[in-house]
Amino acid sequence: MKKSVTLIGVCFVFSGLQAQIKMYSNGNVGIQSSAVPEAALVVGGNASNKGTGYKTYIRSNNHALYVRREGVPTNNSTWLIANEGNNWVDGGQFYIGIKGYSIYGSPLGRGRAWGVFGEAGNSTSGYNYAVHGNLRGNQRGAAIVGTLDNVDINVPGRYVGYFMGDIRTTGNIYGTVLTPSASRSALMGRSAVMPLSAESDATNSMSVVEKLSQLTAVQYNLSEPQAAQAFAASGDTVAAAPRSVTDAQALEKTHYGLDAEC
């Protein structure tokens, strides 16, 4: 009697699995899918809108896929990767390692969309990267490329970052001023660029270089009234208004300018 009950239980479980997992005559497997799968493995729907080019297709009204890595590695690896995409470049097509796609067909006017969202933290100080791009090889390109409504662009050199469009920041920008040769190379091809020379112009006996040599570079900090006058809206009572982020940044920054005494 005890064996009979166990047998009935096994048959019940097997029957439930058979209803959830199906292998079709085309060799493809469907899980929680009523249609004939067009991909090798389909979970939660059919892959007809993606054609037959995908080996695995997952569809869900909630989070579609979750991968978690934790614990002590068994292979003593230094690099512990939760999810890796490797697309070997071996032809003339467009190759993408990992693609993030979050968009609606027309302006929706609500919600938030991130094509790629990265978070990192609480590792060794200075070695936390939410998004890391690394340009390898010796061909032209950039570790991070940003464009507006443009996908296929030709990067003219090798850069950490290359952006086609306006760039705006609310904080500081740290870097090195371009040398004259670098500035000139970046501006070559523009008809409006005129090189500086020691020759005098037609209306003044003092050369451009001599004029520039009389300028003195100075650094300074804004006081509270100066920052308020520079960044507060016209007519505002600065003393009564709370300090904005822009005002606070203006007070914290060291400002630079040219002092002409001639």
Accessible surface in RSA format (square Angstrom, percent):
REM  Atomic radii and reference values for relative SASA: ProtOr
REM  Chains: A
REM  Algorithm: Lee & Richards
REM  Probe-radius: 1.40
REM  Slices: 20
REM RES _ NUM      All-atoms   Total-Side   Main-Chain    Non-polar    All polar
REM                ABS   REL    ABS   REL    ABS   REL    ABS   REL    ABS   REL
RES MET A   1   191.90  99.4 145.07  96.0  46.83 111.5 123.98 105.4  67.92  90.0
RES LYS A   2   178.14  86.9 169.77 104.2   8.37  19.9 117.32 105.6  60.81  64.8
RES LYS A   3   180.83  88.2 173.55 106.5   7.28  17.3 120.10 108.1  60.73  64.7
RES SER A   4    57.53  48.6  49.84  66.5   7.69  17.7  28.99  61.7  28.55  40.0
RES VAL A   5    89.74  59.0  86.98  78.7   2.76   6.6  87.21  75.8   2.53   6.9
RES THR A   6    83.72  59.5  75.72  76.8   8.00  19.1  62.53  84.0  21.20  32.0
RES LEU A   7   115.20  64.2 112.59  80.5   2.62   6.6 114.88  80.7   0.32   0.9
RES ILE A   8   116.49  66.3 113.77  84.8   2.72   6.6 115.74  83.3   0.76   2.0
RES GLY A   9    33.51  41.3   0.00   N/A  33.51  41.3  33.10  90.8   0.41   0.9
RES VAL A  10    89.92  59.2  86.39  78.2   3.53   8.5  88.87  77.2   1.05   2.9
RES CYS A  11    71.64  54.2  65.34  72.9   6.30  14.8  28.21  71.5  43.43  46.8
RES PHE A  12   158.12  79.1 151.65  93.9   6.47  16.8 156.78  95.1   1.34   3.8
RES VAL A  13    89.90  59.2  84.38  76.4   5.52  13.3  88.88  77.2   1.02   2.8
RES PHE A  14   129.25  64.7 127.93  79.2   1.32   3.4 128.96  78.2   0.29   0.8
RES SER A  15    65.90  55.7  61.86  82.6   4.05   9.3  23.71  50.5  42.19  59.1
RES GLY A  16    37.25  45.9   0.00   N/A  37.25  45.9  35.69  97.9   1.56   3.5
RES LEU A  17    97.46  54.3  96.01  68.7   1.45   3.6  96.32  67.6   1.13   3.1
RES GLN A  18   111.93  62.6 104.75  76.6   7.18  17.1  33.13  70.5  78.80  59.8
RES ALA A  19    68.20  62.7  44.86  69.2  23.34  53.1  51.11  72.0  17.09  45.3
RES GLN A  20    85.02  47.5  83.22  60.8   1.79   4.3  29.90  63.6  55.12  41.8
RES ILE A  21    82.40  46.9  74.44  55.5   7.96  19.2  74.44  53.6   7.96  21.6
RES LYS A  22    91.27  44.5  86.44  53.0   4.84  11.5  43.71  39.3  47.57  50.7
RES MET A  23   145.38  75.3 111.19  73.6  34.19  81.4  73.67  62.6  71.71  95.0
RES TYR A  24    43.34  20.2  33.50  19.1   9.85  25.6  37.58  28.2   5.77   7.1
RES SER A  25   130.25 110.1  81.11 108.2  49.14 113.2  60.10 128.0  70.15  98.3
RES ASN A  26    80.56  55.6  43.82  42.3  36.74  88.5  43.86 105.6  36.70  35.5
RES GLY A  27    48.61  59.9   0.00   N/A  48.61  59.9  29.50  81.0  19.11  42.8
RES ASN A  28    23.78  16.4  23.78  23.0   0.00   0.0   0.00   0.0  23.78  23.0
RES VAL A  29    33.01  21.7  33.01  29.9   0.00   0.0  33.01  28.7   0.00   0.0
RES GLY A  30     0.59   0.7   0.00   N/A   0.59   0.7   0.00   0.0   0.59   1.3
RES ILE A  31    50.30  28.6  50.30  37.5   0.00   0.0  50.30  36.2   0.00   0.0
RES GLN A  32   124.66  69.7  97.74  71.4  26.92  64.1  29.04  61.8  95.62  72.5
RES SER A  33    12.99  11.0   0.47   0.6  12.52  28.8   3.79   8.1   9.20  12.9
RES SER A  34   114.41  96.7  81.69 109.0  32.73  75.4  49.94 106.3  64.47  90.3
RES ALA A  35    43.24  39.8  34.21  52.8   9.02  20.5  42.60  60.0   0.64   1.7
RES VAL A  36    84.46  55.6  78.10  70.7   6.36  15.3  78.10  67.9   6.36  17.3
RES PRO A  37     0.00   0.0   0.00   0.0   0.00   0.0   0.00   0.0   0.00   0.0
RES GLU A  38    66.39  38.1  56.44  42.7   9.95  23.7  21.12  40.8  45.27  37.0
RES ALA A  39     1.47   1.3   0.00   0.0   1.47   3.3   1.47   2.1   0.00   0.0
RES ALA A  40    42.32  38.9  34.18  52.7   8.14  18.5  34.26  48.2   8.06  21.3
RES LEU A  41    62.44  34.8  62.44  44.7   0.00   0.0  62.44  43.9   0.00   0.0
RES VAL A  42     0.00   0.0   0.00   0.0   0.00   0.0   0.00   0.0   0.00   0.0
RES VAL A  43    39.06  25.7  39.06  35.4   0.00   0.0  39.06  33.9   0.00   0.0
RES GLY A  44    28.31  34.9   0.00   N/A  28.31  34.9  10.94  30.0  17.37  38.9
RES GLY A  45    16.77  20.7   0.00   N/A  16.77  20.7  16.77  46.0   0.00   0.0
RES ASN A  46    33.60  23.2  26.06  25.2   7.54  18.2  12.35  29.7  21.25  20.5
RES ALA A  47     0.00   0.0   0.00   0.0   0.00   0.0   0.00   0.0   0.00   0.0
RES SER A  48    66.56  56.2  47.85  63.9  18.71  43.1  21.09  44.9  45.47  63.7
RES ASN A  49   114.71  79.1  74.92  72.4  39.79  95.8  48.44 116.6  66.27  64.1
RES LYS A  50   105.63  51.5  88.52  54.3  17.11  40.7  43.30  39.0  62.32  66.4
RES GLY A  51    30.77  37.9   0.00   N/A  30.77  37.9  28.93  79.4   1.84   4.1
RES THR A  52   108.44  77.1  83.28  84.4  25.15  59.9  49.73  66.8  58.70  88.7
RES GLY A  53    73.05  90.1   0.00   N/A  73.05  90.1  38.31 105.1  34.73  77.8
RES TYR A  54   111.49  52.1 106.28  60.5   5.20  13.5  73.25  55.0  38.23  47.1
RES LYS A  55   163.55  79.8 157.91  96.9   5.65  13.4 103.31  93.0  60.24  64.2
RES THR A  56    69.94  49.7  53.60  54.3  16.34  38.9  31.89  42.8  38.05  57.5
RES TYR A  57    28.11  13.1  25.57  14.5   2.55   6.6  19.19  14.4   8.92  11.0
RES ILE A  58    60.39  34.4  37.52  28.0  22.87  55.1  37.52  27.0  22.87  62.1
RES ARG A  59   149.66  62.8 139.84  71.3   9.82  23.4  25.96  35.5 123.71  75.0
RES SER A  60    56.03  47.3  23.94  32.0  32.09  73.9  19.05  40.6  36.98  51.8
RES ASN A  61   157.32 108.5 117.44 113.5  39.88  96.0  30.49  73.4 126.83 122.6
RES ASN A  62   126.15  87.0 104.13 100.6  22.02  53.0  31.99  77.0  94.16  91.0
RES HIS A  63   175.94  96.2 153.20 106.5  22.74  58.2 107.16 110.4  68.79  80.0
RES ALA A  64    56.17  51.6  35.79  55.2  20.38  46.4  35.93  50.6  20.24  53.6
RES LEU A  65   120.57  67.1  88.95  63.6  31.62  79.5  92.56  65.0  28.01  75.4
RES TYR A  66   166.68  77.8 139.42  79.3  27.27  70.9 117.75  88.5  48.93  60.3
RES VAL A  67    72.56  47.7  49.14  44.5  23.42  56.4  52.13  45.3  20.43  55.4
RES ARG A  68   165.34  69.4 130.18  66.4  35.15  83.7  36.84  50.3 128.50  77.9
RES ARG A  69    93.16  39.1  69.73  35.5  23.42  55.8  37.66  51.5  55.50  33.6
RES GLU A  70   117.63  67.5  92.74  70.2  24.89  59.3  37.96  73.4  79.68  65.1
RES GLY A  71    51.23  63.2   0.00   N/A  51.23  63.2  38.44 105.5  12.79  28.7
RES VAL A  72   139.11  91.5 116.19 105.2  22.92  55.2 118.25 102.7  20.86  56.6
RES PRO A  73    40.72  29.7  27.43  25.0  13.29  48.3  34.69  28.6   6.03  37.5
RES THR A  74   142.81 101.6 105.09 106.5  37.72  89.9  82.64 111.0  60.17  91.0
RES ASN A  75   111.22  76.7  83.69  80.9  27.53  66.3  40.43  97.3  70.79  68.4
RES ASN A  76   139.23  96.0 111.45 107.7  27.78  66.9  30.78  74.1 108.44 104.8
RES SER A  77    42.31  35.7  25.71  34.3  16.59  38.2  18.63  39.7  23.67  33.2
RES THR A  78   126.05  89.7  94.20  95.5  31.85  75.9  67.78  91.0  58.27  88.1
RES TRP A  79   205.01  82.3 192.91  93.4  12.10  28.4 171.84  91.6  33.17  53.8
RES LEU A  80    81.30  45.3  48.10  34.4  33.19  83.4  49.67  34.9  31.63  85.1
RES ILE A  81    92.61  52.7  66.24  49.4  26.36  63.5  69.27  49.9  23.34  63.3
RES ALA A  82    55.22  50.8  35.94  55.5  19.28  43.9  36.56  51.5  18.66  49.4
RES ASN A  83   100.09  69.0  79.72  77.0  20.37  49.1  20.10  48.4  79.99  77.3
RES GLU A  84   120.91  69.4  87.61  66.3  33.30  79.3  32.03  62.0  88.87  72.6
RES GLY A  85    36.04  44.4   0.00   N/A  36.04  44.4  15.95  43.8  20.09  45.0
RES ASN A  86   122.11  84.2  82.51  79.7  39.60  95.3  27.27  65.6  94.84  91.7
RES ASN A  87    66.52  45.9  47.33  45.7  19.18  46.2  11.98  28.8  54.53  52.7
RES TRP A  88   193.52  77.7 184.11  89.1   9.40  22.1 162.85  86.8  30.66  49.7
RES VAL A  89   102.96  67.7  81.63  73.9  21.33  51.4  81.63  70.9  21.33  57.9
RES ASP A  90   111.91  78.4  71.69  71.4  40.21  95.1  33.57  79.0  78.34  78.1
RES GLY A  91    47.26  58.3   0.00   N/A  47.26  58.3  27.08  74.3  20.18  45.2
RES GLY A  92    77.66  95.8   0.00   N/A  77.66  95.8  40.71 111.7  36.95  82.8
RES GLN A  93   131.92  73.8 114.26  83.5  17.67  42.1  55.98 119.2  75.94  57.6
RES PHE A  94   155.17  77.6 126.54  78.4  28.63  74.5 132.11  80.1  23.06  66.0
RES TYR A  95    63.32  29.6  30.90  17.6  32.42  84.4  27.86  20.9  35.46  43.7
RES ILE A  96    96.51  54.9  82.16  61.2  14.34  34.6  85.41  61.5  11.09  30.1
RES GLY A  97    46.45  57.3   0.00   N/A  46.45  57.3  17.64  48.4  28.80  64.5
RES ILE A  98   125.04  71.2  96.66  72.0  28.38  68.4 101.20  72.9  23.84  64.7
RES LYS A  99   137.12  66.9 104.00  63.8  33.12  78.9  59.46  53.5  77.66  82.7
RES GLY A 100    34.37  42.4   0.00   N/A  34.37  42.4  14.81  40.6  19.56  43.8
RES TYR A 101   163.33  76.3 128.66  73.2  34.67  90.2  92.61  69.6  70.71  87.2
RES SER A 102    52.25  44.2  31.27  41.7  20.98  48.3  16.26  34.6  35.99  50.4
RES ILE A 103   128.25  73.0  90.07  67.1  38.18  92.0  97.68  70.3  30.57  83.0
RES TYR A 104   136.14  63.6 121.13  68.9  15.01  39.0  76.98  57.8  59.16  72.9
RES GLY A 105    85.95 106.0   0.00   N/A  85.95 106.0  44.33 121.6  41.62  93.2
RES SER A 106    63.80  53.9  55.89  74.6   7.91  18.2  40.65  86.6  23.15  32.4
RES PRO A 107   141.07 102.8 105.72  96.4  35.35 128.5 117.57  97.1  23.50 146.1
RES LEU A 108    78.20  43.5  54.55  39.0  23.65  59.4  56.38  39.6  21.82  58.7
RES GLY A 109    83.44 102.9   0.00   N/A  83.44 102.9  43.90 120.5  39.54  88.6
RES ARG A 110   179.31  75.3 154.41  78.7  24.89  59.3  67.14  91.8 112.17  68.0
RES GLY A 111    56.79  70.0   0.00   N/A  56.79  70.0  36.81 101.0  19.98  44.7
RES ARG A 112   198.57  83.4 162.12  82.6  36.45  86.8  59.51  81.3 139.06  84.3
RES ALA A 113    70.08  64.4  37.72  58.2  32.36  73.6  38.54  54.3  31.54  83.5
RES TRP A 114   150.91  60.6 132.36  64.1  18.55  43.6 111.94  59.7  38.98  63.2
RES GLY A 115    40.62  50.1   0.00   N/A  40.62  50.1  18.52  50.8  22.11  49.5
RES VAL A 116   108.85  71.6  82.39  74.6  26.47  63.8  86.49  75.2  22.36  60.7
RES PHE A 117   131.64  65.9 100.45  62.2  31.18  81.1 102.07  61.9  29.57  84.6
RES GLY A 118    26.48  32.7   0.00   N/A  26.48  32.7  12.53  34.4  13.94  31.2
RES GLU A 119   142.16  81.6 106.98  80.9  35.19  83.8  36.04  69.7 106.12  86.6
RES ALA A 120    57.64  53.0  17.44  26.9  40.21  91.5  28.75  40.5  28.89  76.5
RES GLY A 121    50.36  62.1   0.00   N/A  50.36  62.1  21.37  58.6  28.99  64.9
RES ASN A 122   163.28 112.6 118.70 114.7  44.58 107.3  35.00  84.2 128.28 124.0
RES SER A 123    73.28  61.9  47.60  63.5  25.68  59.2  33.36  71.0  39.92  55.9
RES THR A 124    93.08  66.2  81.35  82.5  11.73  28.0  55.66  74.8  37.42  56.6
RES SER A 125   104.50  88.3  82.64 110.3  21.86  50.4  48.92 104.2  55.58  77.9
RES GLY A 126    64.86  80.0   0.00   N/A  64.86  80.0  39.67 108.9  25.18  56.4
RES TYR A 127   145.43  67.9 133.27  75.8  12.15  31.6  84.82  63.7  60.61  74.7
RES ASN A 128    54.64  37.7  27.34  26.4  27.30  65.7  15.69  37.8  38.95  37.6
RES TYR A 129   118.86  55.5  97.29  55.4  21.57  56.1  79.91  60.0  38.96  48.0
RES ALA A 130    58.50  53.8  37.71  58.2  20.79  47.3  37.71  53.1  20.79  55.1
RES VAL A 131    94.54  62.2  70.02  63.4  24.52  59.1  74.12  64.4  20.42  55.4
RES HIS A 132   131.06  71.6  97.23  67.6  33.84  86.6  58.33  60.1  72.73  84.6
RES GLY A 133    24.64  30.4   0.00   N/A  24.64  30.4  11.34  31.1  13.30  29.8
RES ASN A 134   104.19  71.9  74.82  72.3  29.37  70.7  16.87  40.6  87.32  84.4
RES LEU A 135    52.52  29.2  35.48  25.4  17.03  42.8  37.74  26.5  14.77  39.8
RES ARG A 136   198.00  83.1 175.44  89.4  22.57  53.7  55.91  76.4 142.09  86.1
RES GLY A 137    64.60  79.7   0.00   N/A  64.60  79.7  41.84 114.8  22.76  51.0
RES ASN A 138   131.06  90.4 110.60 106.9  20.46  49.3  36.81  88.6  94.25  91.1
RES GLN A 139   139.98  78.3 138.76 101.4   1.22   2.9  51.11 108.8  88.87  67.4
RES ARG A 140   146.00  61.3 120.86  61.6  25.14  59.9  41.91  57.3 104.09  63.1
RES GLY A 141    10.97  13.5   0.00   N/A  10.97  13.5  10.97  30.1   0.00   0.0
RES ALA A 142    16.16  14.9   0.00   0.0  16.16  36.8   0.00   0.0  16.16  42.8
RES ALA A 143    25.66  23.6   5.45   8.4  20.21  46.0   7.35  10.4  18.31  48.5
RES ILE A 144    76.85  43.7  73.01  54.4   3.84   9.3  76.85  55.3   0.00   0.0
RES VAL A 145    69.32  45.6  38.13  34.5  31.19  75.2  38.13  33.1  31.19  84.6
RES GLY A 146    23.89  29.5   0.00   N/A  23.89  29.5  23.05  63.2   0.84   1.9
RES THR A 147    43.88  31.2  14.07  14.3  29.81  71.0   3.68   4.9  40.20  60.8
RES LEU A 148   135.46  75.4 118.75  85.0  16.71  42.0 120.46  84.6  15.00  40.4
RES ASP A 149   160.99 112.8 110.96 110.4  50.03 118.3  45.61 107.3 115.38 115.1
RES ASN A 150    60.45  41.7  48.98  47.3  11.47  27.6  10.38  25.0  50.07  48.4
RES VAL A 151   139.36  91.7 113.32 102.6  26.04  62.8 116.69 101.4  22.66  61.5
RES ASP A 152   107.33  75.2  82.42  82.0  24.92  58.9  23.52  55.3  83.82  83.6
RES ILE A 153    32.59  18.5   7.28   5.4  25.31  61.0  13.41   9.7  19.18  52.1
RES ASN A 154   111.75  77.1  88.60  85.6  23.15  55.7  40.59  97.7  71.16  68.8
RES VAL A 155    14.98   9.9  10.31   9.3   4.67  11.2  10.31   9.0   4.67  12.7
RES PRO A 156    75.65  55.1  55.51  50.6  20.14  73.2  56.96  47.0  18.69 116.1
RES GLY A 157    14.34  17.7   0.00   N/A  14.34  17.7  14.34  39.3   0.00   0.0
RES ARG A 158   111.65  46.9  82.71  42.2  28.94  68.9  43.22  59.1  68.44  41.5
RES TYR A 159    96.76  45.2  86.63  49.3  10.13  26.4  66.05  49.6  30.70  37.8
RES VAL A 160   125.17  82.4 118.98 107.7   6.19  14.9 120.26 104.5   4.91  13.3
RES GLY A 161    30.88  38.1   0.00   N/A  30.88  38.1   8.83  24.2  22.05  49.4
RES TYR A 162    49.69  23.2  47.53  27.0   2.16   5.6  25.80  19.4  23.89  29.5
RES PHE A 163   104.73  52.4  79.99  49.5  24.75  64.4  79.99  48.5  24.75  70.8
RES MET A 164    82.56  42.8  73.88  48.9   8.67  20.7  66.26  56.3  16.30  21.6
RES GLY A 165    43.49  53.6   0.00   N/A  43.49  53.6  23.69  65.0  19.80  44.3
RES ASP A 166   149.56 104.8 118.49 117.9  31.06  73.5  39.96  94.0 109.60 109.3
RES ILE A 167   122.10  69.5  86.18  64.2  35.92  86.6  89.28  64.3  32.82  89.1
RES ARG A 168   227.47  95.5 192.23  98.0  35.24  83.9  73.25 100.1 154.21  93.5
RES THR A 169    69.00  49.1  42.32  42.9  26.68  63.6  31.22  41.9  37.78  57.1
RES THR A 170   110.48  78.6  97.54  98.9  12.94  30.8  74.29  99.8  36.19  54.7
RES GLY A 171    29.86  36.8   0.00   N/A  29.86  36.8  21.55  59.1   8.31  18.6
RES ASN A 172    75.28  51.9  47.68  46.1  27.60  66.5  13.15  31.7  62.12  60.0
RES ILE A 173   139.05  79.1 105.84  78.8  33.21  80.1 108.94  78.4  30.12  81.7
RES TYR A 174   186.98  87.3 155.50  88.5  31.47  81.9 131.13  98.5  55.84  68.8
RES GLY A 175    77.73  95.9   0.00   N/A  77.73  95.9  37.90 104.0  39.84  89.2
RES THR A 176   132.31  94.1 102.10 103.5  30.21  72.0  72.16  96.9  60.15  90.9
RES VAL A 177   137.46  90.5 120.60 109.2  16.87  40.6 127.09 110.4  10.37  28.1
RES LEU A 178   109.98  61.3  94.66  67.7  15.32  38.5  97.19  68.3  12.80  34.4
RES THR A 179    78.93  56.1  74.88  75.9   4.05   9.7  72.58  97.5   6.35   9.6
RES PRO A 180   117.29  85.5 105.74  96.4  11.55  42.0 113.57  93.8   3.73  23.2
RES SER A 181    78.75  66.5  69.81  93.2   8.94  20.6  53.75 114.4  25.01  35.0
RES ALA A 182    38.27  35.2  27.92  43.1  10.35  23.5  35.03  49.3   3.23   8.6
RES SER A 183    37.72  31.9  36.45  48.6   1.27   2.9  26.04  55.4  11.68  16.4
RES ARG A 184   124.72  52.4 119.94  61.1   4.79  11.4  49.51  67.7  75.21  45.6
RES SER A 185    74.43  62.9  57.43  76.6  17.00  39.2  30.54  65.0  43.89  61.5
RES ALA A 186    69.51  63.9  37.02  57.1  32.49  73.9  49.20  69.3  20.31  53.8
RES LEU A 187    65.47  36.5  65.33  46.7   0.14   0.3  65.44  46.0   0.03   0.1
RES MET A 188   136.37  70.6 108.68  71.9  27.69  65.9  91.33  77.7  45.03  59.7
RES GLY A 189    86.62 106.8   0.00   N/A  86.62 106.8  43.28 118.8  43.34  97.1
RES ARG A 190   151.41  63.6 137.96  70.3  13.45  32.0  45.21  61.8 106.20  64.4
RES SER A 191   120.52 101.8  81.73 109.1  38.79  89.3  60.42 128.7  60.10  84.2
RES ALA A 192    91.96  84.5  63.71  98.3  28.25  64.3  74.74 105.2  17.22  45.6
RES VAL A 193    49.84  32.8  32.21  29.2  17.62  42.5  37.47  32.6  12.36  33.5
RES MET A 194   156.09  80.8 134.33  88.9  21.76  51.8 110.48  93.9  45.61  60.4
RES PRO A 195    85.33  62.2  63.87  58.2  21.45  78.0  70.99  58.6  14.33  89.1
RES LEU A 196   116.46  64.9  87.01  62.3  29.45  74.0  88.38  62.1  28.08  75.6
RES SER A 197    54.06  45.7  45.09  60.2   8.97  20.7  34.70  73.9  19.36  27.1
RES ALA A 198    83.86  77.1  62.16  95.9  21.70  49.4  62.46  88.0  21.40  56.7
RES GLU A 199   136.21  78.2 124.46  94.2  11.74  28.0  46.66  90.3  89.55  73.1
RES SER A 200    68.08  57.5  39.64  52.9  28.45  65.5  20.01  42.6  48.07  67.3
RES ASP A 201    60.18  42.2  40.95  40.8  19.23  45.5  41.81  98.4  18.37  18.3
RES ALA A 202   112.57 103.5  62.59  96.6  49.97 113.7  74.85 105.4  37.71  99.9
RES THR A 203   133.36  94.9  95.66  97.0  37.71  89.9  81.62 109.6  51.75  78.2
RES ASN A 204    64.00  44.1  55.49  53.6   8.51  20.5  11.91  28.7  52.10  50.4
RES SER A 205   104.24  88.1  79.07 105.5  25.16  58.0  52.98 112.8  51.25  71.8
RES MET A 206    69.74  36.1  67.03  44.4   2.71   6.4  62.08  52.8   7.66  10.2
RES SER A 207     4.40   3.7   4.31   5.7   0.09   0.2   2.63   5.6   1.77   2.5
RES VAL A 208    53.55  35.2  53.55  48.5   0.00   0.0  53.55  46.5   0.00   0.0
RES VAL A 209    68.94  45.4  68.37  61.9   0.57   1.4  68.56  59.6   0.38   1.0
RES GLU A 210    91.86  52.7  90.48  68.4   1.38   3.3  34.51  66.8  57.35  46.8
RES LYS A 211    82.77  40.4  76.20  46.8   6.58  15.7  47.91  43.1  34.86  37.1
RES LEU A 212    85.24  47.5  76.09  54.4   9.15  23.0  76.24  53.5   9.00  24.2
RES SER A 213    86.00  72.7  47.72  63.7  38.28  88.2  47.73 101.6  38.27  53.6
RES GLN A 214    84.80  47.4  67.13  49.1  17.68  42.1  32.19  68.5  52.62  39.9
RES LEU A 215    56.59  31.5  38.18  27.3  18.41  46.3  38.18  26.8  18.41  49.5
RES THR A 216    78.10  55.5  74.62  75.7   3.48   8.3  49.54  66.5  28.56  43.2
RES ALA A 217    83.90  77.1  58.48  90.2  25.42  57.8  58.77  82.8  25.13  66.6
RES VAL A 218    58.92  38.8  50.68  45.9   8.24  19.8  57.98  50.4   0.93   2.5
RES GLN A 219   122.52  68.5  99.06  72.4  23.45  55.8  25.09  53.4  97.43  73.9
RES TYR A 220   102.88  48.0  94.85  54.0   8.03  20.9  67.93  51.0  34.95  43.1
RES ASN A 221    88.04  60.7  66.57  64.3  21.47  51.7  25.52  61.4  62.53  60.4
RES LEU A 222    31.37  17.5  21.91  15.7   9.47  23.8  22.04  15.5   9.33  25.1
RES SER A 223    56.64  47.9  46.44  62.0  10.19  23.5  48.32 102.9   8.32  11.6
RES GLU A 224    80.38  46.1  75.52  57.1   4.86  11.6  53.20 102.9  27.18  22.2
RES PRO A 225    79.08  57.6  72.50  66.1   6.57  23.9  79.08  65.3   0.00   0.0
RES GLN A 226    91.88  51.4  87.94  64.3   3.94   9.4  24.72  52.6  67.16  50.9
RES ALA A 227     0.98   0.9   0.98   1.5   0.00   0.0   0.98   1.4   0.00   0.0
RES ALA A 228     4.59   4.2   3.22   5.0   1.37   3.1   4.21   5.9   0.39   1.0
RES GLN A 229   147.13  82.3 115.29  84.3  31.83  75.8  47.65 101.4  99.48  75.4
RES ALA A 230    65.91  60.6  26.92  41.5  38.99  88.7  38.47  54.2  27.45  72.7
RES PHE A 231    93.04  46.5  60.30  37.3  32.74  85.2  65.63  39.8  27.41  78.4
RES ALA A 232    35.79  32.9  11.92  18.4  23.86  54.3  18.61  26.2  17.18  45.5
RES ALA A 233    65.52  60.2  47.39  73.1  18.13  41.2  57.59  81.1   7.92  21.0
RES SER A 234   122.02 103.1  82.62 110.3  39.40  90.8  55.60 118.4  66.42  93.1
RES GLY A 235    81.14 100.1   0.00   N/A  81.14 100.1  41.93 115.1  39.21  87.8
RES ASP A 236    79.96  56.0  58.80  58.5  21.16  50.0  11.33  26.7  68.63  68.4
RES THR A 237    91.74  65.2  79.81  80.9  11.93  28.4  51.01  68.5  40.72  61.6
RES VAL A 238    58.18  38.3  47.59  43.1  10.59  25.5  49.18  42.7   9.00  24.4
RES ALA A 239   105.76  97.2  62.65  96.7  43.11  98.1  74.35 104.7  31.41  83.2
RES ALA A 240    84.88  78.0  47.73  73.7  37.14  84.5  57.77  81.4  27.10  71.8
RES ALA A 241    50.49  46.4  34.70  53.5  15.79  35.9  39.08  55.0  11.41  30.2
RES PRO A 242   122.65  89.4  99.66  90.8  22.99  83.6 111.36  91.9  11.29  70.2
RES ARG A 243   136.96  57.5 100.76  51.4  36.20  86.2  31.25  42.7 105.71  64.1
RES SER A 244    55.24  46.7  44.89  59.9  10.35  23.8  49.19 104.7   6.05   8.5
RES VAL A 245   108.72  71.5 102.59  92.9   6.13  14.8 105.98  92.1   2.74   7.4
RES THR A 246    71.56  50.9  70.12  71.1   1.44   3.4  35.74  48.0  35.82  54.1
RES ASP A 247    19.75  13.8  19.75  19.7   0.00   0.0   3.40   8.0  16.35  16.3
RES ALA A 248    27.86  25.6  27.76  42.8   0.10   0.2  27.86  39.2   0.00   0.0
RES GLN A 249    44.89  25.1  44.14  32.3   0.75   1.8  18.04  38.4  26.85  20.4
RES ALA A 250     2.67   2.5   0.75   1.2   1.92   4.4   2.30   3.2   0.37   1.0
RES LEU A 251    36.63  20.4  22.07  15.8  14.56  36.6  22.48  15.8  14.14  38.1
RES GLU A 252   140.12  80.4 107.55  81.4  32.58  77.6  48.42  93.7  91.70  74.9
RES LYS A 253    68.88  33.6  62.31  38.2   6.58  15.7  29.87  26.9  39.01  41.6
RES THR A 254    59.51  42.3  41.31  41.9  18.20  43.4  13.99  18.8  45.52  68.8
RES HIS A 255    39.09  21.4  35.26  24.5   3.83   9.8  18.00  18.6  21.08  24.5
RES TYR A 256   159.59  74.5 131.49  74.8  28.11  73.1  98.01  73.7  61.58  75.9
RES GLY A 257    27.87  34.4   0.00   N/A  27.87  34.4  25.60  70.3   2.27   5.1
RES LEU A 258   124.61  69.4  89.94  64.3  34.67  87.2  89.94  63.2  34.67  93.3
RES ASP A 259    55.10  38.6  50.98  50.7   4.12   9.7  10.70  25.2  44.40  44.3
RES ALA A 260    59.64  54.8  32.49  50.1  27.15  61.8  32.77  46.2  26.87  71.2
RES GLU A 261   147.87  84.9 114.12  86.3  33.74  80.3  50.18  97.1  97.69  79.8
RES CYS A 262   139.52 105.5  56.50  63.0  83.01 195.1  57.99 146.9  81.53  87.9
END  Absolute sums over single chains surface
CHAIN  1 A    23067.1      17228.7       5838.4      13284.1       9783.1
END  Absolute sums over all chains
TOTAL         23067.1      17228.7       5838.4      13284.1       9783.1
